[in-house]
Amino acid sequence: MDILSRIFDSKQTADYLSILNNRIEELLSPIVFDPSAMNYGEYISSLGYYIHSRARDIIRKTLEEMDDYFFKLKGRTSRYYSKGYRKREIITVFGHIIYYRHEYVDRNTGKPFIYVDEKIGLHRKDRYDPTVCSLIFEKYADDNSMIKVGKDIGTVLNSPFSLNEDRILESIPRQTVWKILHRFKKIEFPVKPLNTPETLYIMADEKYIPAQRSDTDKLMCKEVIVHEGIENVYKSVDSETGEVYIRNKLINPHRIIACSEDIYDLVDDYINEAYDIDEIKQVYLMGDGGSWIFNGQLKLSSYSYSVKCGLDKFHYCLAINTISKDDTYKSLLYNYSIKNNKKDFKCLVDIIISQNESRKETISEKAQYIINHMAQIKTMYKEIGIGCAMEQAISHDIASEFTSVPKAYSSKWLPFYLNLRQNHLNGYDIRKAYIIASDKTSLKAEQNEISLKETLNTSFFDNQIKDETYSITKKPAISISRH
C-alpha cells in the first residue's frame, strides 16, 4: 500500500473530489453569468484560497501519517519512549497548519526527540517551515531588504493571488527574517569544472559600505570577476543613421565578493578548481589602478602562465578628459600614453598647465596617475583588446543593494550577506541549497558553515531506522550545482 492510500481511503478521495467540484462550480458562477474584471479577480483569489486550504489538509495528514509510522516502528520503544501527543503550529507556503505528533525522549541520552520535526527540518521554535525559509533566503539574495522580503513572501502564503484586504498584514516580521537568514554563517557551493581557455581575464574593484558597531565608519568590500572574454548577444542597426549597436556579455563570469584581505587566495582557489591551470597561457588582471588590485599580479602568478595588468579604460579616459578638453591635446595625450612615451607626455602636460595655472594641481594629479600606469595602459590597448566592465559590475552587484539607500552593516554579518549575494549572482540555486543545508546540519546548532561540495542525501522519507542498531540506510546521493 502506497503512502497516499494510507492517508486517504477511496471514500475520502471521492468526498474530496465531490467537494472540490461543488466548490469550483460555486466559484465559477459569477464569472460565467456576470463576467467582469472584478468577478474574474475574485474568482482567482477565491480559487487560490480554496486550493491552498485543500493542500494544507493533505500536508497535515501526511505529517501525522509520518508520526504514526515512526510510533509503530519495530524497535522504536527500545530507544525512544513517548512522553506525549502534542500539537504543532507551522506556516507553510500554503498557509497555517496545525498537526499533532508524538514527543519522545532518548533512553540513552535523556534528550528530547521529535521524529517528524527533525526529519522535515523544523527547529524547535520555528513558525515557518523550511520551504518558506528557503524562499526568504532566495529572495534576500536578490533584494537586500528584510522588511520587503518579509512582505513579499508573507502576502502570498495563503494564496498566490489575493484580494483580501488583510493581505498587507500577513507579512513576515523583520526580526523573523533576520533569524532565518542567520541560521547559517555561510553556505559553500561546489565549483563547476569548465573548459579551459588559453587566456583568462580577471577584473577587480572595491566598494566602501557603511559600518555599524565597528572601529571604522566604512568597510572595504572587494569584488573580483573571473571570465573568459566577451561575446556578442545582441546587434541592431539604426535604420536612419546606420549606426550599429552591439550588446556584449562576459563568457562564464564568476564573482568573488569578500571583505577579507586575502581575496586573491579565493580567486586562486576558484581558478584551480574550475580550470586546468596547465592549459592556461595568459591571465590579464584589470582594474582602476588600486594598489591592492595590481598586487594580485604576484599573488596569482603561476609556473604555467604569466599575469599582466591592464588599466581600466574608463578611469584612463576620465583622467585624460580631466587634463584637457581640447581634442588635439587629448589625441596627443592618448597617443603618447598608449605608446608608453613618458617624455613627450610630460612635456605636453607642462604646456597644458602653463595655459591653465588655476587647474595645475588637478592636472598634475591626473597626469601622474597616467604616468604611473603607462605600462598597464599599453597592455590594455595593445594586448587585452576588450573593455573592463568592473564599474558597471560593482554598481549592479554591490552598490545597488548595499549603498543605494542609507543603511549600515555589522562587520560580523556583512561577509554573510555578501556571500549570499555572490552565490545568487553566480547562478547557484539558493532555494535548494537552504533545503539541503537544513538536512545537513543539526537542528540544535545555529550559525553553521555548510559545505555543499560533497554529495548529499536530501530525502528523509527513505531513511529507515534499523532494529537495535539504528543505523541509517541512504539513497544514492545528489550534489548541488549551478542552474
KEVEX-828090 format. One record per residue (C-alpha): residue number from 1; x, y negated, z negated; residue in one letter. Coordinates in Angstrom, 2 decimals. Example, Ala and Ser with C-alpha at 12.3 -4.5 7.8 and 13.67 -1.06 7.14 Angstrom:
BEGIN
SITE     n        px        py        pz   res
SITE     1     12.30      4.50     -7.80     a
SITE     2     13.67      1.06     -7.14     s
//
This chain:
BEGIN
SITE     n        px        py        pz   res
SITE     1      0.00      0.00      0.00     m
SITE     2      1.48     -3.38      1.00     d
SITE     3      1.59     -6.41     -1.30     i
SITE     4     -1.33     -8.20      0.39     l
SITE     5     -3.51     -5.13     -0.02     s
SITE     6     -2.69     -5.10     -3.73     r
SITE     7     -3.58     -8.77     -4.10     i
SITE     8     -6.78     -8.76     -2.01     f
SITE     9     -9.08     -5.79     -1.55     d
SITE    10    -11.34     -5.53      1.51     s
SITE    11    -14.31     -7.15     -0.27     k
SITE    12    -12.24    -10.10     -1.45     q
SITE    13    -10.88    -10.60      2.06     t
SITE    14    -14.38    -10.55      3.53     a
SITE    15    -15.62    -13.01      0.92     d
SITE    16    -12.73    -15.36      1.67     y
SITE    17    -13.42    -15.27      5.39     l
SITE    18    -17.13    -15.88      4.84     s
SITE    19    -16.49    -18.84      2.52     i
SITE    20    -13.90    -20.22      4.95     l
SITE    21    -16.28    -20.04      7.91     n
SITE    22    -19.12    -21.70      5.98     n
SITE    23    -16.88    -24.47      4.71     r
SITE    24    -15.43    -25.20      8.14     i
SITE    25    -18.95    -25.43      9.58     e
SITE    26    -19.82    -28.00      6.91     e
SITE    27    -16.72    -30.00      7.73     l
SITE    28    -17.33    -29.82     11.48     l
SITE    29    -20.94    -31.04     11.38     s
SITE    30    -20.25    -34.81     11.10     p
SITE    31    -17.58    -34.90     13.79     i
SITE    32    -19.65    -32.80     16.22     v
SITE    33    -23.00    -34.58     15.86     f
SITE    34    -21.82    -38.08     14.97     d
SITE    35    -18.33    -38.44     16.45     p
SITE    36    -16.22    -41.38     15.35     s
SITE    37    -12.62    -42.05     14.39     a
SITE    38    -13.59    -42.25     10.71     m
SITE    39    -15.52    -38.97     10.78     n
SITE    40    -12.59    -37.32     12.52     y
SITE    41    -10.22    -38.68      9.90     g
SITE    42    -12.49    -37.45      7.09     e
SITE    43    -12.66    -34.06      8.79     y
SITE    44     -8.86    -33.73      9.00     i
SITE    45     -8.49    -34.92      5.40     s
SITE    46    -11.11    -32.52      4.01     s
SITE    47     -9.82    -29.59      6.07     l
SITE    48     -6.31    -30.17      4.73     g
SITE    49     -7.51    -30.21      1.13     y
SITE    50     -9.56    -27.06      1.67     y
SITE    51     -6.78    -25.07      3.35     i
SITE    52     -4.35    -26.12      0.63     h
SITE    53     -6.78    -25.02     -2.06     s
SITE    54     -7.02    -21.58     -0.47     r
SITE    55     -3.23    -21.42     -0.24     a
SITE    56     -2.99    -22.22     -3.95     r
SITE    57     -5.28    -19.28     -4.73     d
SITE    58     -3.06    -16.93     -2.72     i
SITE    59      0.14    -18.19     -4.38     i
SITE    60     -1.39    -17.83     -7.84     r
SITE    61     -2.46    -14.26     -7.13     k
SITE    62      0.97    -13.46     -5.66     t
SITE    63      2.81    -14.71     -8.74     l
SITE    64      0.54    -12.79    -11.06     e
SITE    65      1.00     -9.66     -8.95     e
SITE    66      4.78    -10.08     -9.26     m
SITE    67      4.40    -10.33    -13.02     d
SITE    68      2.19     -7.25    -13.17     d
SITE    69      4.68     -5.30    -11.04     y
SITE    70      7.52     -6.01    -13.45     f
SITE    71      5.37     -5.45    -16.53     f
SITE    72      4.56     -1.92    -15.34     k
SITE    73      8.05     -1.17    -14.04     l
SITE    74      9.51      2.09    -15.34     k
SITE    75     12.33      1.48    -17.81     g
SITE    76     11.39     -2.13    -18.46     r
SITE    77     10.46     -1.61    -22.12     t
SITE    78     13.89     -0.21    -22.99     s
SITE    79     15.48     -3.53    -22.05     r
SITE    80     12.77     -6.20    -22.37     y
SITE    81      9.80     -6.37    -24.71     y
SITE    82      6.83     -8.66    -24.13     s
SITE    83      6.10    -11.40    -26.62     k
SITE    84      3.02    -12.86    -24.98     g
SITE    85      1.00    -13.63    -21.88     y
SITE    86      1.02    -17.37    -21.27     r
SITE    87      0.10    -19.81    -18.55     k
SITE    88      2.49    -21.90    -16.49     r
SITE    89      1.56    -25.02    -14.54     e
SITE    90      3.61    -25.95    -11.48     i
SITE    91      3.25    -28.18     -8.45     i
SITE    92      3.92    -26.63     -5.06     t
SITE    93      3.80    -28.02     -1.52     v
SITE    94      0.12    -27.02     -1.60     f
SITE    95     -0.60    -28.82     -4.86     g
SITE    96     -1.12    -27.97     -8.54     h
SITE    97     -1.21    -24.28     -9.58     i
SITE    98     -1.91    -22.59    -12.92     i
SITE    99     -0.86    -18.96    -13.24     y
SITE   100     -0.34    -16.51    -16.10     y
SITE   101      2.75    -14.38    -16.69     r
SITE   102      4.43    -12.39    -19.47     h
SITE   103      7.26    -13.80    -21.54     e
SITE   104      9.92    -11.31    -22.63     y
SITE   105     12.83    -11.02    -24.99     v
SITE   106     16.05     -9.23    -24.03     d
SITE   107     16.58     -6.48    -26.63     r
SITE   108     20.37     -6.64    -26.21     n
SITE   109     20.89    -10.39    -26.46     t
SITE   110     17.71    -11.62    -28.12     g
SITE   111     17.36    -14.28    -25.41     k
SITE   112     14.01    -15.13    -23.78     p
SITE   113     13.37    -13.94    -20.25     f
SITE   114     10.50    -14.67    -17.86     i
SITE   115     10.69    -12.47    -14.79     y
SITE   116      8.51    -14.50    -12.40     v
SITE   117     10.04    -17.87    -13.27     d
SITE   118     13.58    -16.53    -13.00     e
SITE   119     13.02    -14.86     -9.65     k
SITE   120     11.43    -17.81     -7.87     i
SITE   121     13.99    -20.28     -9.24     g
SITE   122     11.83    -22.18    -11.73     l
SITE   123     13.72    -23.90    -14.51     h
SITE   124     12.11    -23.79    -17.93     r
SITE   125     10.68    -27.32    -17.93     k
SITE   126     10.20    -27.77    -14.20     d
SITE   127      6.87    -29.14    -12.99     r
SITE   128      7.83    -28.80     -9.33     y
SITE   129      8.69    -25.52     -7.65     d
SITE   130     11.91    -25.02     -5.60     p
SITE   131     10.17    -25.78     -2.29     t
SITE   132      9.18    -29.26     -3.46     v
SITE   133     12.66    -29.78     -4.93     c
SITE   134     14.24    -28.80     -1.62     s
SITE   135     12.10    -31.39      0.19     l
SITE   136     13.31    -34.04     -2.27     i
SITE   137     16.93    -33.04     -1.64     f
SITE   138     16.42    -33.18      2.12     e
SITE   139     14.52    -36.47      2.10     k
SITE   140     17.01    -38.25     -0.17     y
SITE   141     19.91    -37.28      2.10     a
SITE   142     18.33    -39.44      4.80     d
SITE   143     16.64    -42.09      2.65     d
SITE   144     18.64    -43.42     -0.26     n
SITE   145     15.70    -44.46     -2.45     s
SITE   146     14.41    -42.26     -5.25     m
SITE   147     11.20    -44.27     -5.52     i
SITE   148     10.44    -43.97     -1.81     k
SITE   149     11.35    -40.27     -1.75     v
SITE   150      9.02    -39.57     -4.67     g
SITE   151      6.20    -41.44     -2.97     k
SITE   152      6.67    -39.87      0.47     d
SITE   153      6.85    -36.31     -0.88     i
SITE   154      4.23    -36.68     -3.59     g
SITE   155      1.48    -38.08     -1.38     t
SITE   156      1.43    -35.03      0.93     v
SITE   157      1.47    -32.28     -1.70     l
SITE   158     -2.32    -31.81     -1.89     n
SITE   159     -2.93    -32.32      1.82     s
SITE   160     -0.80    -33.10      4.89     p
SITE   161     -3.20    -35.98      5.65     f
SITE   162     -5.41    -37.65      3.08     s
SITE   163     -7.91    -40.48      2.99     l
SITE   164     -8.30    -40.09     -0.75     n
SITE   165     -7.87    -43.49     -2.42     e
SITE   166     -5.94    -41.87     -5.27     d
SITE   167     -3.21    -40.55     -2.98     r
SITE   168     -0.92    -43.51     -3.82     i
SITE   169     -0.96    -42.40     -7.46     l
SITE   170      0.32    -38.92     -6.60     e
SITE   171      3.95    -39.92     -6.07     s
SITE   172      6.68    -38.02     -7.91     i
SITE   173      8.21    -40.15    -10.71     p
SITE   174     11.63    -41.62    -10.02     r
SITE   175     13.13    -40.01    -13.14     q
SITE   176     11.91    -36.60    -11.98     t
SITE   177     13.52    -37.14     -8.58     v
SITE   178     16.75    -38.10    -10.36     w
SITE   179     16.76    -34.92    -12.45     k
SITE   180     16.12    -32.74     -9.40     i
SITE   181     18.88    -34.42     -7.38     l
SITE   182     21.39    -33.99    -10.21     h
SITE   183     20.75    -30.30    -10.67     r
SITE   184     23.91    -29.58     -8.70     f
SITE   185     27.09    -31.62     -8.71     k
SITE   186     27.97    -30.52     -5.22     k
SITE   187     26.88    -28.06     -2.55     i
SITE   188     29.75    -26.95     -0.35     e
SITE   189     28.93    -25.75      3.15     f
SITE   190     30.90    -23.38      5.37     p
SITE   191     32.74    -24.83      8.35     v
SITE   192     31.62    -23.61     11.75     k
SITE   193     34.58    -22.47     13.91     p
SITE   194     34.81    -24.42     17.19     l
SITE   195     36.63    -24.01     20.47     n
SITE   196     39.96    -25.73     20.04     t
SITE   197     40.81    -28.65     22.37     p
SITE   198     44.34    -29.77     23.13     e
SITE   199     43.56    -33.28     21.90     t
SITE   200     41.74    -34.19     18.70     l
SITE   201     40.56    -37.67     17.67     y
SITE   202     40.21    -38.98     14.12     i
SITE   203     38.55    -42.28     13.18     m
SITE   204     38.69    -43.78      9.69     a
SITE   205     37.29    -46.78      7.83     d
SITE   206     36.14    -47.79      4.35     e
SITE   207     33.18    -49.48      2.72     k
SITE   208     33.04    -51.05     -0.72     y
SITE   209     29.96    -50.07     -2.71     i
SITE   210     28.85    -51.99     -5.84     p
SITE   211     29.53    -50.07     -9.03     a
SITE   212     27.90    -49.93    -12.43     q
SITE   213     29.32    -48.70    -15.73     r
SITE   214     32.78    -48.76    -14.14     s
SITE   215     36.09    -50.54    -14.67     d
SITE   216     35.72    -52.20    -11.25     t
SITE   217     32.90    -54.14     -9.61     d
SITE   218     33.13    -52.12     -6.40     k
SITE   219     34.10    -48.59     -5.44     l
SITE   220     36.05    -47.93     -2.27     m
SITE   221     34.24    -45.35     -0.16     c
SITE   222     36.20    -43.82      2.72     k
SITE   223     34.80    -42.17      5.81     e
SITE   224     36.69    -40.12      8.37     v
SITE   225     35.19    -38.69     11.55     i
SITE   226     36.93    -35.89     13.41     v
SITE   227     35.80    -35.34     17.01     h
SITE   228     36.93    -34.01     20.38     e
SITE   229     36.28    -37.05     22.56     g
SITE   230     33.22    -38.60     24.17     i
SITE   231     30.68    -37.54     26.79     e
SITE   232     28.00    -39.38     28.75     n
SITE   233     24.45    -38.64     27.65     v
SITE   234     22.57    -41.42     29.44     y
SITE   235     23.19    -43.52     32.53     k
SITE   236     20.98    -46.09     34.25     s
SITE   237     21.40    -48.81     36.86     v
SITE   238     19.71    -52.21     36.72     d
SITE   239     17.71    -52.49     39.95     s
SITE   240     18.23    -56.27     40.16     e
SITE   241     21.85    -56.77     39.11     t
SITE   242     23.20    -53.32     39.92     g
SITE   243     24.84    -53.18     36.51     e
SITE   244     25.43    -49.66     35.21     v
SITE   245     24.51    -48.81     31.61     y
SITE   246     26.14    -45.76     30.09     i
SITE   247     25.50    -44.31     26.66     r
SITE   248     28.17    -42.08     25.19     n
SITE   249     28.24    -39.73     22.24     k
SITE   250     31.02    -38.04     20.31     l
SITE   251     31.77    -34.39     21.01     i
SITE   252     31.43    -32.18     17.90     n
SITE   253     31.77    -35.00     15.36     p
SITE   254     32.32    -34.01     11.74     h
SITE   255     32.08    -36.62      8.98     r
SITE   256     34.03    -36.55      5.74     i
SITE   257     32.92    -39.15      3.18     i
SITE   258     34.56    -39.49     -0.22     a
SITE   259     35.79    -41.91     -2.86     c
SITE   260     38.95    -39.93     -3.51     s
SITE   261     42.47    -41.00     -2.62     e
SITE   262     43.20    -37.60     -1.08     d
SITE   263     40.56    -37.73      1.67     i
SITE   264     43.16    -36.61      4.22     y
SITE   265     43.54    -33.37      2.29     d
SITE   266     39.84    -32.77      3.01     l
SITE   267     40.41    -33.71      6.67     v
SITE   268     43.34    -31.32      6.92     d
SITE   269     41.26    -28.52      5.35     d
SITE   270     38.47    -29.10      7.88     y
SITE   271     40.83    -29.05     10.87     i
SITE   272     42.41    -25.82      9.68     n
SITE   273     39.02    -24.16      9.18     e
SITE   274     37.32    -25.42     12.35     a
SITE   275     40.18    -25.11     14.85     y
SITE   276     43.18    -23.02     15.76     d
SITE   277     45.90    -25.55     14.96     i
SITE   278     48.42    -23.72     17.13     d
SITE   279     46.42    -24.75     20.20     e
SITE   280     46.19    -28.45     19.28     i
SITE   281     48.85    -30.51     21.06     k
SITE   282     47.99    -34.07     20.09     q
SITE   283     46.00    -35.85     17.38     v
SITE   284     45.10    -39.54     17.62     y
SITE   285     44.27    -41.44     14.43     l
SITE   286     42.25    -44.64     14.98     m
SITE   287     41.24    -47.43     12.63     g
SITE   288     41.37    -51.13     11.81     d
SITE   289     44.99    -51.04     10.63     g
SITE   290     44.40    -50.50      6.93     g
SITE   291     47.49    -49.05      5.23     s
SITE   292     45.61    -46.03      3.85     w
SITE   293     44.30    -45.22      7.34     i
SITE   294     47.62    -45.10      9.15     f
SITE   295     49.27    -43.38      6.18     n
SITE   296     47.32    -40.39      7.40     g
SITE   297     49.87    -40.06     10.21     q
SITE   298     52.31    -38.48      7.77     l
SITE   299     49.72    -36.53      5.80     k
SITE   300     48.19    -34.94      8.91     l
SITE   301     51.43    -34.16     10.71     s
SITE   302     51.90    -30.52     11.65     s
SITE   303     54.56    -28.32     13.20     y
SITE   304     52.30    -27.66     16.19     s
SITE   305     51.06    -31.16     17.07     y
SITE   306     52.05    -34.80     16.73     s
SITE   307     49.91    -37.57     15.28     v
SITE   308     49.80    -41.04     16.85     k
SITE   309     47.91    -44.09     15.63     c
SITE   310     45.72    -46.44     17.65     g
SITE   311     44.28    -49.79     16.57     l
SITE   312     40.52    -50.20     16.84     d
SITE   313     39.79    -52.36     19.91     k
SITE   314     37.04    -54.22     18.06     f
SITE   315     39.40    -55.68     15.45     h
SITE   316     42.11    -56.26     18.04     y
SITE   317     39.82    -58.21     20.38     c
SITE   318     38.36    -60.12     17.44     l
SITE   319     41.87    -61.22     16.44     a
SITE   320     42.65    -62.38     20.00     i
SITE   321     39.41    -64.38     20.17     n
SITE   322     40.20    -65.98     16.83     t
SITE   323     43.65    -67.10     18.02     i
SITE   324     42.28    -68.79     21.16     s
SITE   325     39.10    -69.25     23.14     k
SITE   326     40.94    -70.22     26.33     d
SITE   327     40.60    -67.47     28.95     d
SITE   328     44.12    -67.97     30.32     t
SITE   329     45.73    -67.79     26.89     y
SITE   330     43.61    -64.79     25.98     k
SITE   331     44.62    -62.95     29.15     s
SITE   332     48.30    -63.53     28.42     l
SITE   333     47.90    -62.52     24.77     l
SITE   334     46.25    -59.26     25.83     y
SITE   335     48.96    -58.60     28.39     n
SITE   336     51.87    -59.22     26.00     y
SITE   337     50.41    -57.25     23.10     s
SITE   338     49.40    -54.21     25.16     i
SITE   339     52.92    -54.06     26.60     k
SITE   340     54.40    -54.49     23.11     n
SITE   341     56.14    -57.71     24.23     n
SITE   342     56.54    -59.40     20.85     k
SITE   343     58.94    -62.14     22.04     k
SITE   344     56.62    -63.67     24.65     d
SITE   345     53.61    -63.11     22.38     f
SITE   346     55.22    -65.18     19.59     k
SITE   347     56.20    -67.96     22.00     c
SITE   348     52.64    -68.24     23.29     l
SITE   349     51.24    -68.25     19.77     v
SITE   350     53.60    -71.12     18.86     d
SITE   351     52.26    -73.10     21.81     i
SITE   352     48.67    -72.45     20.73     i
SITE   353     49.47    -73.51     17.16     i
SITE   354     51.07    -76.74     18.39     s
SITE   355     47.79    -77.55     20.10     q
SITE   356     45.67    -76.55     17.08     n
SITE   357     47.53    -77.66     13.95     e
SITE   358     44.35    -77.58     11.85     s
SITE   359     43.99    -73.85     12.50     r
SITE   360     47.64    -72.94     12.00     k
SITE   361     47.08    -70.65      9.01     e
SITE   362     44.26    -68.69     10.64     t
SITE   363     46.10    -68.33     13.96     i
SITE   364     49.31    -67.23     12.23     s
SITE   365     47.45    -64.64     10.17     e
SITE   366     45.73    -63.07     13.19     k
SITE   367     48.91    -63.21     15.28     a
SITE   368     50.87    -61.41     12.57     q
SITE   369     48.11    -58.79     12.39     y
SITE   370     48.56    -58.07     16.11     i
SITE   371     52.38    -58.12     15.92     i
SITE   372     52.32    -55.60     13.06     n
SITE   373     50.22    -53.22     15.13     h
SITE   374     51.52    -53.67     18.67     m
SITE   375     52.72    -50.08     18.85     a
SITE   376     49.23    -48.89     17.87     q
SITE   377     47.64    -51.27     20.39     i
SITE   378     49.80    -49.90     23.19     k
SITE   379     48.91    -46.33     22.20     t
SITE   380     45.21    -47.21     22.15     m
SITE   381     45.20    -48.65     25.68     y
SITE   382     47.86    -46.56     27.38     k
SITE   383     47.19    -43.12     25.88     e
SITE   384     43.93    -42.78     23.97     i
SITE   385     41.73    -44.45     26.56     g
SITE   386     38.49    -44.21     24.57     i
SITE   387     36.99    -46.59     22.05     g
SITE   388     36.85    -46.26     18.29     c
SITE   389     33.22    -46.24     17.14     a
SITE   390     34.05    -46.42     13.45     m
SITE   391     32.43    -49.81     12.84     e
SITE   392     29.10    -48.52     14.12     q
SITE   393     29.51    -45.28     12.19     a
SITE   394     30.30    -46.90      8.86     i
SITE   395     27.34    -49.22      9.30     s
SITE   396     24.90    -46.40     10.08     h
SITE   397     26.29    -43.72      7.77     d
SITE   398     27.04    -45.72      4.61     i
SITE   399     26.15    -49.41      4.76     a
SITE   400     22.56    -48.89      5.87     s
SITE   401     21.87    -46.58      2.92     e
SITE   402     24.14    -47.81      0.13     f
SITE   403     24.75    -51.54      0.59     t
SITE   404     21.88    -52.88      2.71     s
SITE   405     19.89    -53.71     -0.43     v
SITE   406     21.17    -54.94     -3.82     p
SITE   407     22.00    -51.77     -5.69     k
SITE   408     24.88    -50.42     -7.77     a
SITE   409     26.01    -46.85     -8.39     y
SITE   410     27.67    -44.94    -11.17     s
SITE   411     31.20    -43.80    -10.35     s
SITE   412     30.20    -40.41    -11.76     k
SITE   413     27.34    -39.78     -9.32     w
SITE   414     28.29    -41.75     -6.22     l
SITE   415     30.50    -38.90     -4.90     p
SITE   416     27.49    -36.58     -5.11     f
SITE   417     25.26    -38.96     -3.15     y
SITE   418     27.97    -39.42     -0.53     l
SITE   419     28.46    -35.66     -0.25     n
SITE   420     24.73    -35.15      0.25     l
SITE   421     24.66    -37.88      2.91     r
SITE   422     27.71    -36.37      4.61     q
SITE   423     26.18    -32.91      4.82     n
SITE   424     22.96    -34.32      6.27     h
SITE   425     24.85    -36.27      8.93     l
SITE   426     26.89    -33.18      9.80     n
SITE   427     23.68    -31.36     10.67     g
SITE   428     23.51    -28.89      7.80     y
SITE   429     20.16    -27.55      6.62     d
SITE   430     19.81    -29.32      3.27     i
SITE   431     16.39    -27.82      2.57     r
SITE   432     17.57    -24.24      2.95     k
SITE   433     20.78    -24.98      1.08     a
SITE   434     18.87    -26.06     -2.03     y
SITE   435     16.79    -22.87     -1.99     i
SITE   436     19.87    -20.66     -1.70     i
SITE   437     21.75    -22.67     -4.33     a
SITE   438     18.80    -22.11     -6.69     s
SITE   439     19.20    -18.38     -6.20     d
SITE   440     22.95    -18.55     -6.61     k
SITE   441     23.14    -20.43     -9.90     t
SITE   442     21.86    -19.63    -13.36     s
SITE   443     18.63    -21.42    -14.27     l
SITE   444     20.08    -22.26    -17.65     k
SITE   445     23.09    -24.02    -16.17     a
SITE   446     22.93    -27.58    -14.89     e
SITE   447     25.18    -29.61    -12.59     q
SITE   448     26.87    -26.66    -10.93     n
SITE   449     29.23    -26.96     -7.98     e
SITE   450     27.80    -24.48     -5.49     i
SITE   451     29.74    -22.99     -2.59     s
SITE   452     27.73    -21.51      0.28     l
SITE   453     30.81    -20.30      2.14     k
SITE   454     30.35    -16.68      1.22     e
SITE   455     27.36    -14.62      2.30     t
SITE   456     24.34    -14.72      0.02     l
SITE   457     21.17    -12.78     -0.65     n
SITE   458     18.09    -15.03     -0.63     t
SITE   459     15.28    -12.53     -1.15     s
SITE   460     14.03    -11.92     -4.66     f
SITE   461     11.31     -9.53     -3.50     f
SITE   462     13.87     -6.87     -2.61     d
SITE   463     15.87     -6.98     -5.84     n
SITE   464     14.93     -3.94     -7.88     q
SITE   465     15.82     -3.13    -11.48     i
SITE   466     17.03      0.44    -11.73     k
SITE   467     16.21      2.54    -14.78     d
SITE   468     18.61      2.21    -17.69     e
SITE   469     21.50      0.59    -15.75     t
SITE   470     19.51     -2.40    -14.43     y
SITE   471     21.95     -2.89    -11.54     s
SITE   472     20.82     -4.88     -8.55     i
SITE   473     20.08     -3.47     -5.10     t
SITE   474     20.58     -6.16     -2.46     k
SITE   475     19.50     -6.65      1.12     k
SITE   476     22.07     -7.40      3.88     p
SITE   477     23.29    -10.92      3.16     a
SITE   478     22.97    -14.04      5.26     i
SITE   479     25.02    -17.21      5.35     s
SITE   480     24.23    -20.88      5.73     i
SITE   481     25.40    -22.68      8.85     s
SITE   482     24.56    -25.76     10.88     r
SITE   483     21.32    -26.11     12.81     h
//
